[in-house]
Amino acid sequence: MRHEIIMSGFGGQGVMLMGQIVTYAGMLEEKHVSWIPSYGPEMRGGTANCSVIITEGLPGSPMVEEPTAAVILNLPSLDKFEAAVRANGVLIVNSSLIDRAVNRQDIKVYRVPVNDIAIEMGNLKMANMVALGALIAATDAVEMEVLFTALAKKFASKPQIIEVNQPAIKRGYDYVKNNIA
């Protein structure tokens, strides 16, 4: 299976980290991967996105123009990428910050209150990990245990980060699996 994913939000929301971790998990599964960051002019507070490809075959071009999935953390990103998702694709929308409806009928939309879940868990900075868990539940792009391994390798010197982010990923995953038909 070939997964072409766009992750987008405000700078500082952890979009790049989400992309790095899922890309690393794809590498650990011995798949071919690419990760390309794109920053807005302001970095923190401006828009940022990254493109991720995870595939069993050769990735070809690393550019993602018609993603099979998109994780959208803010309204400007929804405005920019909603139309790009290919038919029958997946759109994860942060319903904590985005109240407008998605205009597409030909994609699977998951409205996940990622900020609210992260705040409920005690730290808004975990919102990106909640969104990452939702993405994995909706797409099966990588195995959950491999994703946890990638997280552990990324933060090997900071076990406290692993301890709080694994449950956040699991909460996002469970939200999609248990609350969205």
Backbone as CSV, one residue per row, in Angstrom:
resi,resn,N_x,N_y,N_z,CA_x,CA_y,CA_z,C_x,C_y,C_z
1,MET,0.843,-1.187,0.000,0.000,0.000,0.000,0.888,1.250,0.000
2,ARG,0.440,2.259,-0.710,1.166,3.523,-0.781,0.359,4.590,-0.042
3,HIS,0.995,5.204,0.953,0.373,6.287,1.711,1.103,7.576,1.384
4,GLU,0.357,8.555,0.903,0.885,9.896,0.661,0.115,10.826,1.580
5,ILE,0.817,11.428,2.526,0.167,12.139,3.625,0.664,13.576,3.693
6,ILE,-0.268,14.492,3.901,0.041,15.888,4.213,-0.354,16.110,5.657
7,MET,0.529,16.749,6.413,0.226,17.156,7.789,0.426,18.658,7.839
8,SER,-0.571,19.381,8.366,-0.482,20.828,8.301,-1.143,21.488,9.507
9,GLY,-0.552,22.606,9.928,-1.090,23.383,11.033,-0.257,24.635,11.228
10,PHE,-0.450,25.273,12.367,0.355,26.434,12.716,1.750,25.975,13.096
11,GLY,2.768,26.804,12.836,4.097,26.527,13.348,4.024,26.436,14.860
12,GLY,4.671,25.455,15.437,4.634,25.261,16.882,3.643,24.205,17.324
13,GLN,2.793,23.696,16.404,1.829,22.653,16.763,2.425,21.251,16.670
14,GLY,3.655,21.139,16.233,4.297,19.831,16.184,4.039,19.043,14.920
15,VAL,3.700,19.734,13.845,3.423,19.083,12.568,4.647,18.335,12.053
16,MET,5.801,18.965,12.122,7.021,18.334,11.602,7.382,17.090,12.410
17,LEU,7.206,17.161,13.710,7.495,16.009,14.560,6.579,14.839,14.216
18,MET,5.297,15.114,13.995,4.376,14.047,13.580,4.901,13.351,12.331
19,GLY,5.276,14.160,11.350,5.770,13.609,10.098,7.039,12.808,10.277
20,GLN,7.950,13.310,11.104,9.209,12.600,11.337,8.966,11.243,11.999
21,ILE,8.087,11.204,12.971,7.857,9.953,13.699,7.192,8.910,12.817
22,VAL,6.173,9.308,12.047,5.519,8.321,11.188,6.458,7.874,10.067
23,THR,7.304,8.769,9.587,8.292,8.399,8.567,9.308,7.415,9.146
24,TYR,9.761,7.689,10.339,10.710,6.795,11.005,10.077,5.418,11.219
25,ALA,8.810,5.394,11.605,8.111,4.113,11.784,8.054,3.345,10.466
26,GLY,7.799,4.044,9.372,7.813,3.397,8.065,9.172,2.796,7.750
27,MET,10.247,3.507,8.102,11.606,2.977,7.907,11.806,1.716,8.732
28,LEU,11.332,1.738,9.991,11.481,0.571,10.855,10.717,-0.639,10.314
29,GLU,9.653,-0.374,9.564,8.898,-1.453,8.919,9.537,-1.862,7.586
30,GLU,10.704,-1.290,7.301,11.467,-1.566,6.084,10.709,-1.198,4.812
31,LYS,9.952,-0.113,4.920,9.275,0.439,3.755,10.112,1.593,3.212
32,HIS,9.828,2.001,2.005,10.466,3.174,1.430,9.691,4.397,1.908
33,VAL,10.418,5.447,2.285,9.774,6.628,2.851,10.404,7.903,2.317
34,SER,9.636,8.981,2.401,10.197,10.318,2.212,9.448,11.264,3.130
35,TRP,10.130,12.320,3.541,9.568,13.359,4.405,10.119,14.688,3.924
36,ILE,9.210,15.598,3.596,9.634,16.921,3.142,8.884,17.983,3.950
37,PRO,9.627,18.824,4.677,8.989,19.907,5.436,8.752,21.136,4.567
38,SER,7.769,21.933,4.943,7.506,23.205,4.290,7.048,24.189,5.362
39,TYR,7.814,25.245,5.538,7.519,26.227,6.578,6.964,27.499,5.971
40,GLY,6.017,28.101,6.703,5.538,29.423,6.335,6.586,30.449,6.716
41,PRO,6.360,31.714,6.404,7.387,32.727,6.625,7.695,33.010,8.092
42,GLU,6.777,32.712,9.002,7.021,33.097,10.390,7.493,31.969,11.296
43,MET,7.534,30.732,10.823,7.838,29.559,11.659,6.754,29.429,12.734
44,ARG,7.046,29.801,13.978,6.061,29.639,15.048,4.917,30.623,14.826
45,GLY,3.702,30.093,14.715,2.538,30.930,14.490,2.143,30.998,13.027
46,GLY,3.098,30.885,12.108,2.781,30.819,10.682,2.330,29.406,10.345
47,THR,1.965,29.157,9.115,1.554,27.810,8.750,2.776,26.969,8.407
48,ALA,2.662,25.697,8.682,3.718,24.743,8.380,3.064,23.451,7.944
49,ASN,3.720,22.742,7.027,3.205,21.435,6.640,4.368,20.551,6.239
50,CYS,4.091,19.275,6.209,5.086,18.338,5.704,4.377,17.281,4.878
51,SER,5.128,16.732,3.953,4.647,15.672,3.082,5.378,14.395,3.452
52,VAL,4.629,13.317,3.589,5.190,12.023,3.950,4.713,10.997,2.937
53,ILE,5.629,10.168,2.481,5.269,9.028,1.647,5.794,7.776,2.337
54,ILE,4.929,6.788,2.466,5.306,5.483,3.002,4.788,4.462,2.001
55,THR,5.706,3.665,1.442,5.302,2.744,0.386,6.176,1.498,0.380
56,GLU,5.616,0.424,-0.098,6.383,-0.820,-0.238,7.298,-0.725,-1.462
57,GLY,6.858,-0.014,-2.488,7.664,0.160,-3.695,8.495,1.416,-3.605
58,LEU,9.133,1.758,-4.680,9.936,2.976,-4.697,9.018,4.190,-4.661
59,PRO,9.386,5.213,-3.876,8.494,6.367,-3.745,8.408,7.239,-4.985
60,GLY,9.373,7.171,-5.888,9.362,8.071,-7.040,9.559,9.492,-6.554
61,SER,8.760,10.397,-7.063,8.855,11.791,-6.648,8.455,11.926,-5.178
62,PRO,9.204,12.695,-4.397,8.840,12.893,-2.993,7.725,13.926,-2.794
63,MET,7.278,14.531,-3.862,6.226,15.545,-3.761,4.861,14.872,-3.620
64,VAL,4.046,15.390,-2.716,2.696,14.888,-2.518,1.736,15.964,-3.009
65,GLU,1.065,15.681,-4.117,0.122,16.650,-4.672,-1.328,16.236,-4.465
66,GLU,-1.600,14.939,-4.463,-2.932,14.409,-4.192,-2.818,13.388,-3.069
67,PRO,-2.785,13.866,-1.814,-2.563,12.945,-0.709,-3.688,11.929,-0.548
68,THR,-3.298,10.750,-0.075,-4.291,9.741,0.292,-4.870,10.077,1.658
69,ALA,-4.146,10.895,2.434,-4.611,11.319,3.758,-4.017,12.682,4.083
70,ALA,-4.763,13.437,4.889,-4.274,14.734,5.385,-4.677,14.882,6.841
71,VAL,-3.749,15.388,7.637,-4.018,15.730,9.029,-4.000,17.250,9.089
72,ILE,-5.135,17.824,9.440,-5.323,19.273,9.386,-5.583,19.797,10.798
73,LEU,-4.663,20.631,11.294,-4.769,21.108,12.668,-5.338,22.510,12.811
74,ASN,-5.492,23.252,11.688,-6.055,24.602,11.791,-6.854,24.947,10.525
75,LEU,-7.648,25.993,10.611,-8.527,26.382,9.506,-7.772,26.777,8.238
76,PRO,-6.696,27.587,8.314,-5.983,27.908,7.066,-5.488,26.656,6.334
77,SER,-5.107,25.638,7.083,-4.647,24.398,6.457,-5.802,23.640,5.806
78,LEU,-6.966,23.672,6.426,-8.134,23.040,5.810,-8.465,23.753,4.504
79,ASP,-8.454,25.080,4.535,-8.727,25.846,3.320,-7.731,25.506,2.212
80,LYS,-6.486,25.289,2.583,-5.443,25.035,1.595,-5.456,23.607,1.050
81,PHE,-5.709,22.601,1.898,-5.493,21.214,1.488,-6.749,20.360,1.302
82,GLU,-7.907,20.856,1.696,-9.122,20.045,1.572,-9.330,19.537,0.146
83,ALA,-9.214,20.396,-0.811,-9.462,20.016,-2.207,-8.396,19.072,-2.760
84,ALA,-7.223,19.047,-2.150,-6.119,18.239,-2.679,-6.265,16.749,-2.381
85,VAL,-6.956,16.395,-1.306,-7.069,14.982,-0.917,-7.766,14.210,-2.030
86,ARG,-7.158,13.106,-2.415,-7.735,12.340,-3.526,-9.042,11.669,-3.101
87,ALA,-9.903,11.420,-4.064,-11.189,10.770,-3.816,-10.951,9.475,-3.048
88,ASN,-11.826,9.196,-2.111,-11.752,8.040,-1.211,-10.614,8.146,-0.210
89,GLY,-9.997,9.321,-0.110,-8.932,9.547,0.849,-9.476,9.830,2.240
90,VAL,-8.566,10.143,3.143,-8.875,10.365,4.556,-8.485,11.788,4.935
91,LEU,-9.355,12.456,5.678,-9.085,13.798,6.182,-9.331,13.796,7.686
92,ILE,-8.261,14.027,8.455,-8.362,14.165,9.910,-8.427,15.664,10.188
93,VAL,-9.509,16.108,10.823,-9.727,17.531,11.085,-9.732,17.769,12.591
94,ASN,-8.943,18.720,13.046,-8.918,19.102,14.454,-10.170,19.923,14.763
95,SER,-11.197,19.243,15.242,-12.474,19.919,15.494,-12.416,20.854,16.695
96,SER,-11.349,20.823,17.469,-11.182,21.777,18.562,-10.970,23.188,18.027
97,LEU,-10.333,23.308,16.868,-10.018,24.621,16.294,-10.762,24.919,15.004
98,ILE,-11.344,23.908,14.389,-11.999,24.082,13.085,-13.469,23.759,13.238
99,ASP,-14.311,24.794,13.091,-15.744,24.563,13.257,-16.499,24.506,11.931
100,ARG,-15.847,24.792,10.837,-16.554,24.743,9.554,-16.626,23.313,9.041
101,ALA,-17.667,23.045,8.309,-17.855,21.717,7.729,-16.901,21.517,6.557
102,VAL,-16.567,20.283,6.315,-15.773,19.918,5.143,-16.727,19.868,3.961
103,ASN,-16.318,20.407,2.838,-17.192,20.518,1.667,-17.160,19.305,0.755
104,ARG,-16.381,18.301,1.086,-16.220,17.135,0.230,-17.129,16.003,0.682
105,GLN,-17.698,15.290,-0.290,-18.517,14.111,0.002,-17.804,12.827,-0.417
106,ASP,-16.692,12.954,-1.115,-16.014,11.796,-1.698,-14.795,11.339,-0.896
107,ILE,-14.653,11.824,0.344,-13.551,11.420,1.209,-14.110,11.052,2.578
108,LYS,-13.329,10.320,3.346,-13.711,9.959,4.711,-13.153,11.026,5.652
109,VAL,-14.047,11.704,6.361,-13.658,12.791,7.253,-13.779,12.334,8.704
110,TYR,-12.712,12.545,9.463,-12.689,12.234,10.890,-12.506,13.547,11.641
111,ARG,-13.551,13.991,12.313,-13.479,15.212,13.121,-13.078,14.788,14.530
112,VAL,-11.855,15.114,14.899,-11.287,14.676,16.179,-10.898,15.915,16.989
113,PRO,-11.413,16.058,18.202,-11.072,17.223,19.031,-9.682,17.070,19.668
114,VAL,-8.652,17.144,18.849,-7.309,16.817,19.328,-6.835,17.755,20.440
115,ASN,-7.111,19.047,20.323,-6.715,19.972,21.392,-7.451,19.659,22.684
116,ASP,-8.751,19.416,22.603,-9.545,19.117,23.796,-9.060,17.846,24.485
117,ILE,-8.747,16.825,23.707,-8.238,15.573,24.275,-6.901,15.822,24.956
118,ALA,-6.016,16.566,24.300,-4.696,16.861,24.885,-4.837,17.655,26.183
119,ILE,-5.720,18.637,26.204,-5.942,19.434,27.417,-6.495,18.540,28.525
120,GLU,-7.424,17.669,28.173,-7.987,16.724,29.139,-6.884,15.821,29.719
121,MET,-5.895,15.506,28.895,-4.782,14.671,29.352,-3.735,15.469,30.130
122,GLY,-3.867,16.802,30.135,-2.987,17.617,30.960,-1.941,18.437,30.245
123,ASN,-1.890,18.362,28.879,-0.851,19.125,28.184,-1.250,19.348,26.729
124,LEU,-1.541,20.581,26.371,-1.931,20.927,25.009,-0.861,20.532,23.990
125,LYS,0.408,20.498,24.401,1.487,20.155,23.475,1.378,18.733,22.941
126,MET,0.520,17.905,23.524,0.334,16.527,23.048,-0.702,16.431,21.931
127,ALA,-1.283,17.555,21.530,-2.324,17.525,20.500,-1.833,16.870,19.210
128,ASN,-0.590,17.141,18.841,-0.063,16.537,17.620,0.000,15.015,17.723
129,MET,0.301,14.494,18.899,0.371,13.048,19.075,-1.030,12.426,19.058
130,VAL,-2.015,13.154,19.574,-3.407,12.696,19.481,-3.794,12.590,18.005
131,ALA,-3.437,13.613,17.231,-3.736,13.617,15.794,-3.009,12.482,15.078
132,LEU,-1.778,12.203,15.483,-1.013,11.118,14.877,-1.684,9.776,15.139
133,GLY,-2.155,9.568,16.350,-2.884,8.341,16.661,-4.148,8.205,15.833
134,ALA,-4.859,9.322,15.633,-6.066,9.309,14.800,-5.723,8.927,13.365
135,LEU,-4.618,9.458,12.857,-4.185,9.123,11.495,-3.922,7.630,11.354
136,ILE,-3.224,7.049,12.309,-2.891,5.623,12.238,-4.166,4.787,12.308
137,ALA,-5.109,5.186,13.141,-6.376,4.451,13.231,-7.148,4.507,11.919
138,ALA,-7.102,5.636,11.252,-7.879,5.831,10.026,-7.224,5.228,8.790
139,THR,-5.893,5.078,8.815,-5.180,4.660,7.599,-4.391,3.364,7.710
140,ASP,-4.018,2.973,8.906,-3.102,1.830,9.098,-1.803,2.026,8.314
141,ALA,-1.327,3.262,8.226,-0.101,3.558,7.480,1.096,2.812,8.051
142,VAL,1.142,2.670,9.373,2.170,1.884,10.059,1.500,1.182,11.236
143,GLU,2.178,0.189,11.768,1.671,-0.510,12.950,1.872,0.352,14.193
144,MET,0.905,0.306,15.101,0.969,1.117,16.318,2.222,0.813,17.139
145,GLU,2.569,-0.439,17.318,3.755,-0.781,18.111,5.028,-0.254,17.469
146,VAL,5.082,-0.254,16.150,6.254,0.275,15.456,6.303,1.798,15.621
147,LEU,5.140,2.431,15.616,5.086,3.871,15.859,5.631,4.191,17.253
148,PHE,5.253,3.383,18.240,5.766,3.575,19.600,7.285,3.370,19.644
149,THR,7.780,2.413,18.889,9.224,2.186,18.824,9.925,3.399,18.211
150,ALA,9.344,3.953,17.145,9.919,5.139,16.512,9.947,6.311,17.492
151,LEU,8.869,6.494,18.240,8.808,7.551,19.253,9.902,7.336,20.300
152,ALA,10.056,6.095,20.759,11.058,5.781,21.781,12.468,6.028,21.263
153,LYS,12.735,5.699,20.009,14.066,5.938,19.441,14.323,7.433,19.260
154,LYS,13.297,8.163,18.832,13.442,9.614,18.620,13.776,10.325,19.931
155,PHE,13.152,9.877,21.028,13.326,10.538,22.318,14.004,9.629,23.339
156,ALA,14.965,8.839,22.892,15.653,7.889,23.776,16.277,8.572,24.989
157,SER,16.749,9.789,24.815,17.396,10.499,25.927,16.389,11.271,26.792
158,LYS,15.110,11.236,26.426,14.079,11.966,27.176,12.886,11.050,27.447
159,PRO,13.033,10.075,28.341,11.958,9.108,28.578,10.647,9.744,29.054
160,GLN,10.718,10.909,29.679,9.495,11.573,30.141,8.607,11.982,28.964
161,ILE,9.212,12.282,27.825,8.442,12.636,26.634,7.726,11.410,26.090
162,ILE,8.403,10.289,26.117,7.794,9.034,25.652,6.608,8.683,26.542
163,GLU,6.783,8.804,27.838,5.756,8.424,28.806,4.452,9.189,28.629
164,VAL,4.508,10.454,28.249,3.272,11.226,28.079,2.723,11.141,26.660
165,ASN,3.596,10.940,25.682,3.129,10.943,24.297,2.555,9.617,23.828
166,GLN,3.026,8.493,24.365,2.425,7.212,23.984,0.936,7.166,24.328
167,PRO,0.540,7.557,25.533,-0.905,7.563,25.838,-1.686,8.546,24.961
168,ALA,-1.053,9.653,24.563,-1.736,10.620,23.692,-1.992,10.004,22.320
169,ILE,-1.008,9.298,21.782,-1.199,8.608,20.505,-2.325,7.593,20.637
170,LYS,-2.299,6.846,21.714,-3.331,5.817,21.945,-4.719,6.448,22.064
171,ARG,-4.821,7.592,22.717,-6.126,8.265,22.857,-6.671,8.699,21.511
172,GLY,-5.822,9.245,20.647,-6.271,9.610,19.305,-6.698,8.397,18.507
173,TYR,-5.928,7.337,18.606,-6.244,6.079,17.927,-7.601,5.551,18.405
174,ASP,-7.758,5.478,19.723,-9.004,4.961,20.295,-10.201,5.839,19.960
175,TYR,-9.983,7.162,19.910,-11.091,8.062,19.573,-11.655,7.715,18.202
176,VAL,-10.783,7.528,17.232,-11.251,7.189,15.886,-11.886,5.805,15.861
177,LYS,-11.269,4.845,16.503,-11.779,3.467,16.465,-13.103,3.336,17.221
178,ASN,-13.289,4.094,18.307,-14.465,3.920,19.159,-15.599,4.906,18.940
179,ASN,-15.300,6.079,18.384,-16.327,7.115,18.293,-16.782,7.455,16.893
180,ILE,-16.102,6.968,15.898,-16.451,7.330,14.542,-16.768,6.077,13.757
181,ALA,-17.989,6.021,13.271,-18.415,4.808,12.549,-17.838,4.781,11.164
